[in-house]
Amino acid sequence: MNTARIVEAAIEDVADILGFIRDLAKFEKLEREVAATEQGLRESLFGPRRYAEVVFVEEEGERVGFAIFFHNYSTFLGRPGLYLEDLYIRPEKRGQGYGKLLLRHLASLAVARGCGRLEWWVLDWNRGAIDFYRSLGAEPMSDWTVYRLSGDALRRLASAD
C-alpha cells in the first residue's frame, strides 16, 4: 500500500461510483435496493447543489475502494458533523490498510472543516467491519434506534393534511 492515494471523484467518475455502489449492494445482499442511476448521481453529486462527496482510494492507478459522505449537524454540539454514508473496499483488497486510509482522510476533513464528529452505520451482521471500526476507537451507539420514512409512507406523510 505504499503508493495508495485518495482521489476526489469528478463528474467523469460517475460510472465508477455506480459500479462501487452496485458492488457494495451485492456484498450486503441488497442488490434489489439499488435505484441509483448515472444521471441521478451526476445531478446529486455534481449538480448545482452537491448533496454528497465521493473519494476513491487508488493503488497504482487501480481504484480499490470508495467512500460517500456528507455533512450533518449536531444541535447539541452546535457544529456540523461528517456522515459516512458508505465505505467499500473490494473484497480481495481488504486487510491492506485501504479502509483505514479512507477513514483517516475523512477524519482529517472533519477536523479541518470544524466538525464535531464523524458518524456512520454498520450492519449488525458485518462482524469484520465492526471489529475494524472498534480497532480505530469507534464506539457503537447502542442506545439509539434508526427510523426511516421512505416510499409510500414518505409520500403519505408529505401529503397529509
GROMACS elastic network, one bead per residue, 0.5 to 0.9 nm:
[ bonds ]
;  ai    aj funct       b0    kb
    1     4     6  0.52743   500
    1     5     6  0.88929   500
    1    59     6  0.67641   500
    1    60     6  0.89995   500
    1    96     6  0.67604   500
    1    97     6  0.71567   500
    1    98     6  0.76669   500
    2     5     6  0.88446   500
    2    59     6  0.82064   500
    3    58     6  0.81558   500
    3    59     6  0.58275   500
    3    60     6  0.62906   500
    4    57     6  0.66235   500
    4    58     6  0.53776   500
    4    60     6  0.69136   500
    4    61     6  0.87025   500
    4    98     6  0.77162   500
    4   101     6  0.84487   500
    5    56     6  0.82129   500
    5    57     6  0.56190   500
    5    58     6  0.53881   500
    5    59     6  0.66700   500
    5    60     6  0.87729   500
    5   101     6  0.82330   500
    6    55     6  0.65040   500
    6    56     6  0.56858   500
    6    58     6  0.63765   500
    6   101     6  0.79297   500
    6   102     6  0.71946   500
    6   105     6  0.76610   500
    7    54     6  0.87228   500
    7    55     6  0.54947   500
    7    56     6  0.51718   500
    7    57     6  0.62678   500
    7    58     6  0.71587   500
    8    53     6  0.80632   500
    8    54     6  0.62337   500
    8    56     6  0.63986   500
    8    57     6  0.89507   500
    9    12     6  0.80214   500
    9    13     6  0.59724   500
    9    14     6  0.80713   500
    9    17     6  0.82123   500
    9    53     6  0.76498   500
    9    54     6  0.54082   500
    9    55     6  0.53474   500
    9    56     6  0.67652   500
   10    13     6  0.54143   500
   10    14     6  0.75002   500
   10    45     6  0.89448   500
   10    46     6  0.76516   500
   10    54     6  0.83952   500
   11    14     6  0.57826   500
   11    41     6  0.88498   500
   11    42     6  0.63694   500
   11    45     6  0.79700   500
   11    46     6  0.61169   500
   12    15     6  0.75652   500
   12    16     6  0.86989   500
   12    42     6  0.88482   500
   13    16     6  0.53222   500
   13    17     6  0.62556   500
   13    18     6  0.87912   500
   14    18     6  0.61868   500
   14    19     6  0.85079   500
   14    38     6  0.58844   500
   14    39     6  0.83891   500
   14    41     6  0.65954   500
   14    42     6  0.65266   500
   14    45     6  0.88594   500
   15    18     6  0.51917   500
   15    19     6  0.61240   500
   15    20     6  0.87492   500
   15    37     6  0.89278   500
   15    38     6  0.62813   500
   16    20     6  0.62571   500
   16    21     6  0.86129   500
   16    63     6  0.87406   500
   17    20     6  0.52409   500
   17    21     6  0.62608   500
   17    22     6  0.87374   500
   17    38     6  0.85000   500
   17    41     6  0.82998   500
   17    54     6  0.79431   500
   17    56     6  0.88031   500
   17    66     6  0.78409   500
   18    22     6  0.61805   500
   18    23     6  0.85720   500
   18    36     6  0.72887   500
   18    37     6  0.71053   500
   18    38     6  0.66348   500
   18    41     6  0.78527   500
   19    22     6  0.51760   500
   19    23     6  0.61864   500
   19    24     6  0.86118   500
   20    24     6  0.60498   500
   20    25     6  0.85112   500
   20    65     6  0.75857   500
   20    66     6  0.71507   500
   20    88     6  0.73612   500
   20    89     6  0.87762   500
   20    90     6  0.85630   500
   21    24     6  0.51188   500
   21    25     6  0.61660   500
   21    26     6  0.86429   500
   21    34     6  0.78862   500
   21    36     6  0.84000   500
   21    86     6  0.84573   500
   21    88     6  0.83902   500
   22    25     6  0.50081   500
   22    26     6  0.61466   500
   22    27     6  0.86139   500
   22    30     6  0.89549   500
   22    31     6  0.67393   500
   22    34     6  0.70056   500
   23    26     6  0.51088   500
   23    27     6  0.62472   500
   23    28     6  0.86691   500
   23    31     6  0.84563   500
   23    88     6  0.83595   500
   23    90     6  0.80677   500
   24    27     6  0.50598   500
   24    28     6  0.61747   500
   24    29     6  0.84885   500
   24    30     6  0.83585   500
   24    31     6  0.84089   500
   24    86     6  0.83911   500
   24    87     6  0.84640   500
   24    88     6  0.62688   500
   24    89     6  0.85691   500
   24    90     6  0.86244   500
   25    28     6  0.50344   500
   25    29     6  0.59196   500
   25    32     6  0.81602   500
   25    33     6  0.76212   500
   25    34     6  0.70630   500
   26    30     6  0.59651   500
   26    31     6  0.51677   500
   26    32     6  0.89091   500
   27    30     6  0.76607   500
   27    31     6  0.84390   500
   27    91     6  0.88724   500
   28    31     6  0.77959   500
   28   123     6  0.84242   500
   28   126     6  0.86994   500
   29    32     6  0.82665   500
   30    33     6  0.54364   500
   30    34     6  0.73663   500
   31    34     6  0.57168   500
   32    35     6  0.80701   500
   33    36     6  0.89995   500
   34    37     6  0.86544   500
   36    39     6  0.83814   500
   36    40     6  0.63411   500
   36    41     6  0.68720   500
   37    40     6  0.51173   500
   37    41     6  0.61626   500
   37    42     6  0.85450   500
   38    41     6  0.51253   500
   38    42     6  0.60993   500
   38    43     6  0.86930   500
   39    42     6  0.50385   500
   39    43     6  0.63038   500
   39    44     6  0.86951   500
   40    43     6  0.52089   500
   40    44     6  0.61143   500
   40    45     6  0.82907   500
   41    44     6  0.51724   500
   41    45     6  0.55209   500
   41    46     6  0.75262   500
   41    47     6  0.88257   500
   42    45     6  0.55489   500
   42    46     6  0.52782   500
   42    47     6  0.63845   500
   43    46     6  0.56266   500
   43    48     6  0.77010   500
   43    49     6  0.81481   500
   43    50     6  0.79021   500
   44    47     6  0.57640   500
   44    48     6  0.83263   500
   44    49     6  0.69561   500
   44    50     6  0.56648   500
   44    51     6  0.56371   500
   44    52     6  0.73094   500
   45    48     6  0.89161   500
   45    49     6  0.77656   500
   45    51     6  0.58194   500
   45    52     6  0.56239   500
   45    53     6  0.64269   500
   45    54     6  0.80180   500
   46    49     6  0.73708   500
   46    50     6  0.55849   500
   46    51     6  0.83494   500
   46    52     6  0.86953   500
   46    53     6  0.86617   500
   47    50     6  0.58475   500
   47    51     6  0.87157   500
   50    53     6  0.74114   500
   51    69     6  0.89323   500
   51    70     6  0.67797   500
   51    71     6  0.86601   500
   52    68     6  0.66337   500
   52    69     6  0.55584   500
   52    71     6  0.77854   500
   52    85     6  0.89541   500
   53    67     6  0.82109   500
   53    68     6  0.56703   500
   53    69     6  0.54490   500
   53    70     6  0.61403   500
   54    66     6  0.70122   500
   54    67     6  0.56348   500
   54    69     6  0.65413   500
   54    70     6  0.89132   500
   55    65     6  0.85709   500
   55    66     6  0.56000   500
   55    67     6  0.54710   500
   55    68     6  0.67893   500
   55    69     6  0.86959   500
   55   102     6  0.80871   500
   56    63     6  0.63850   500
   56    64     6  0.74916   500
   56    65     6  0.56718   500
   56    67     6  0.65117   500
   56   102     6  0.80058   500
   57    62     6  0.83492   500
   57    63     6  0.58552   500
   57    64     6  0.59253   500
   57    65     6  0.52465   500
   57    66     6  0.59972   500
   57    67     6  0.85143   500
   57    89     6  0.86396   500
   57    98     6  0.67880   500
   57    99     6  0.85276   500
   57   101     6  0.78265   500
   57   102     6  0.68210   500
   58    61     6  0.56975   500
   58    62     6  0.51944   500
   58    64     6  0.57386   500
   58    65     6  0.72768   500
   58    66     6  0.89483   500
   58    98     6  0.86844   500
   59    62     6  0.52125   500
   59    63     6  0.65468   500
   59    64     6  0.68977   500
   60    63     6  0.84991   500
   63    66     6  0.78556   500
   63    90     6  0.89719   500
   64    88     6  0.85208   500
   64    89     6  0.58795   500
   64    90     6  0.57079   500
   64    93     6  0.66781   500
   64    98     6  0.78379   500
   65    87     6  0.74110   500
   65    88     6  0.53511   500
   65    90     6  0.60171   500
   65    93     6  0.84561   500
   65    98     6  0.72912   500
   65    99     6  0.77138   500
   65   102     6  0.84479   500
   66    86     6  0.78949   500
   66    87     6  0.57626   500
   66    88     6  0.55606   500
   66    89     6  0.67017   500
   66    99     6  0.87460   500
   66   102     6  0.76811   500
   67    84     6  0.71726   500
   67    85     6  0.74781   500
   67    86     6  0.54440   500
   67    88     6  0.65564   500
   67    89     6  0.89516   500
   67   102     6  0.71391   500
   67   103     6  0.86839   500
   67   106     6  0.88870   500
   68    83     6  0.87154   500
   68    84     6  0.61633   500
   68    85     6  0.54782   500
   68    86     6  0.52620   500
   68    87     6  0.66755   500
   69    82     6  0.68526   500
   69    83     6  0.54913   500
   69    85     6  0.52247   500
   69    86     6  0.70613   500
   69    87     6  0.87686   500
   69   106     6  0.84924   500
   70    81     6  0.84531   500
   70    82     6  0.58019   500
   70    83     6  0.54014   500
   70    84     6  0.67516   500
   70    85     6  0.75183   500
   71    80     6  0.64331   500
   71    81     6  0.55822   500
   71    83     6  0.58730   500
   71    84     6  0.87995   500
   71   115     6  0.86134   500
   72    79     6  0.89057   500
   72    80     6  0.57133   500
   72    81     6  0.51020   500
   72    82     6  0.59434   500
   72    83     6  0.62346   500
   73    76     6  0.90000   500
   73    77     6  0.83672   500
   73    78     6  0.74779   500
   73    79     6  0.60329   500
   73    81     6  0.54153   500
   73    82     6  0.81716   500
   73   115     6  0.86686   500
   73   116     6  0.88541   500
   74    77     6  0.52847   500
   74    78     6  0.56788   500
   74    79     6  0.56596   500
   74    80     6  0.59794   500
   74    81     6  0.67009   500
   74   116     6  0.78596   500
   74   117     6  0.87395   500
   75    79     6  0.70190   500
   75    80     6  0.85943   500
   76    79     6  0.80630   500
   77    80     6  0.80905   500
   77   116     6  0.68242   500
   78   116     6  0.85331   500
   79   114     6  0.74278   500
   79   115     6  0.60683   500
   79   116     6  0.59414   500
   79   117     6  0.88420   500
   80   110     6  0.87748   500
   80   113     6  0.84248   500
   80   114     6  0.72269   500
   80   116     6  0.62847   500
   80   117     6  0.78441   500
   81   110     6  0.69305   500
   81   113     6  0.88474   500
   81   114     6  0.81346   500
   81   116     6  0.54174   500
   81   117     6  0.50058   500
   81   118     6  0.58970   500
   81   119     6  0.76552   500
   82   106     6  0.78967   500
   82   107     6  0.84648   500
   82   109     6  0.84422   500
   82   110     6  0.60520   500
   82   115     6  0.66136   500
   82   116     6  0.81842   500
   82   117     6  0.63727   500
   82   119     6  0.64397   500
   82   120     6  0.87617   500
   83   117     6  0.84028   500
   83   118     6  0.57949   500
   83   120     6  0.57815   500
   84    87     6  0.71887   500
   84   106     6  0.83297   500
   84   118     6  0.72142   500
   84   119     6  0.60810   500
   84   121     6  0.79538   500
   85   119     6  0.87553   500
   85   120     6  0.63495   500
   85   121     6  0.76351   500
   86   120     6  0.79459   500
   86   121     6  0.85758   500
   87    99     6  0.75651   500
   87   102     6  0.80639   500
   87   103     6  0.86337   500
   88    91     6  0.87060   500
   88    99     6  0.76637   500
   89    92     6  0.83081   500
   89    93     6  0.65055   500
   89    94     6  0.61195   500
   89    98     6  0.71360   500
   89    99     6  0.66153   500
   90    93     6  0.53946   500
   90    94     6  0.65607   500
   91    94     6  0.54266   500
   91    95     6  0.89529   500
   92    95     6  0.87053   500
   93    96     6  0.63667   500
   93    97     6  0.88029   500
   93    98     6  0.77701   500
   94    97     6  0.73617   500
   94    98     6  0.71366   500
   94    99     6  0.76280   500
   95    98     6  0.75584   500
   95    99     6  0.81228   500
   96    99     6  0.80815   500
   96   100     6  0.88271   500
   97   100     6  0.52464   500
   97   101     6  0.61609   500
   97   102     6  0.88025   500
   98   102     6  0.63005   500
   98   103     6  0.86840   500
   99   102     6  0.51518   500
   99   103     6  0.62115   500
   99   104     6  0.84997   500
   99   132     6  0.88699   500
  100   103     6  0.50621   500
  100   104     6  0.59110   500
  100   105     6  0.84471   500
  100   132     6  0.86734   500
  100   133     6  0.89535   500
  100   136     6  0.82163   500
  101   104     6  0.50912   500
  101   105     6  0.61756   500
  101   106     6  0.87115   500
  102   105     6  0.50814   500
  102   106     6  0.62940   500
  102   107     6  0.86391   500
  103   107     6  0.60168   500
  103   108     6  0.84691   500
  104   107     6  0.50365   500
  104   108     6  0.61152   500
  104   109     6  0.85992   500
  105   108     6  0.51049   500
  105   109     6  0.62423   500
  105   110     6  0.86599   500
  106   110     6  0.61015   500
  106   111     6  0.86145   500
  106   118     6  0.78152   500
  107   110     6  0.50118   500
  107   111     6  0.62223   500
  107   112     6  0.85642   500
  107   117     6  0.83604   500
  107   118     6  0.67603   500
  108   111     6  0.51648   500
  108   112     6  0.60457   500
  108   113     6  0.84758   500
  109   112     6  0.50326   500
  109   113     6  0.59458   500
  109   114     6  0.85090   500
  109   115     6  0.83572   500
  110   113     6  0.51940   500
  110   114     6  0.61924   500
  110   116     6  0.74638   500
  110   117     6  0.70147   500
  110   118     6  0.68095   500
  111   114     6  0.52092   500
  111   115     6  0.57530   500
  111   116     6  0.76750   500
  111   117     6  0.83580   500
  112   115     6  0.76341   500
  115   118     6  0.76575   500
  119   138     6  0.89099   500
  121   140     6  0.88530   500
  122   125     6  0.84734   500
  122   126     6  0.70286   500
  122   129     6  0.73706   500
  122   130     6  0.70751   500
  123   126     6  0.54740   500
  123   127     6  0.84711   500
  123   129     6  0.86194   500
  123   130     6  0.84406   500
  124   127     6  0.72346   500
  124   130     6  0.80582   500
  125   128     6  0.87267   500
  125   130     6  0.86944   500
  126   129     6  0.55367   500
  126   130     6  0.62972   500
  126   131     6  0.87635   500
  127   131     6  0.60134   500
  127   132     6  0.84230   500
  128   131     6  0.52977   500
  128   132     6  0.61578   500
  128   133     6  0.86904   500
  129   133     6  0.60711   500
  129   134     6  0.85026   500
  130   133     6  0.52183   500
  130   134     6  0.61115   500
  130   135     6  0.85547   500
  130   138     6  0.89636   500
  130   140     6  0.87407   500
  131   134     6  0.51583   500
  131   135     6  0.61378   500
  131   136     6  0.88626   500
  132   135     6  0.51287   500
  132   136     6  0.66974   500
  132   138     6  0.89339   500
  133   136     6  0.52576   500
  133   137     6  0.67342   500
  133   138     6  0.54297   500
  133   139     6  0.78782   500
  134   137     6  0.50754   500
  134   139     6  0.62796   500
  134   140     6  0.82520   500
  135   138     6  0.73043   500
  139   142     6  0.88807   500
  140   143     6  0.87022   500
  141   144     6  0.60091   500
  141   145     6  0.87673   500
  142   145     6  0.76760   500
  148   154     6  0.88286   500
  149   152     6  0.85199   500
  149   153     6  0.59654   500
  149   154     6  0.50728   500
  149   155     6  0.88528   500
  149   157     6  0.87669   500
  150   153     6  0.57469   500
  150   155     6  0.75976   500
  151   154     6  0.54436   500
  151   155     6  0.64082   500
  151   156     6  0.87402   500
  152   155     6  0.50447   500
  152   156     6  0.59727   500
  152   157     6  0.85879   500
  153   156     6  0.50923   500
  153   157     6  0.62603   500
  153   158     6  0.85791   500
  154   157     6  0.53334   500
  154   158     6  0.61540   500
  154   159     6  0.87222   500
  155   158     6  0.50361   500
  155   159     6  0.62054   500
  155   160     6  0.85620   500
  156   159     6  0.53270   500
  156   160     6  0.60229   500
  157   160     6  0.51056   500
  157   161     6  0.86055   500
  158   161     6  0.87107   500
